[in-house]
Amino acid sequence: MNIFDKRILLLKNLSKFKAKLILLLTTQTKTIRSIKTF
């Protein structure tokens, strides 16, 4: 495994992490909005 392969793996992991973060943020904002409406 060379440095280039490791970089690709890192980028893939980062994109997955970002997707998870975005999902978390969107769900949080939705719950906050629903709480505010109550």
Secondary structure, DSSP 8 states (H G I E B T S, - for coil): --HHHHHHHHHHHHHHHHHHHHHHHHHHHHHHHHHHH-
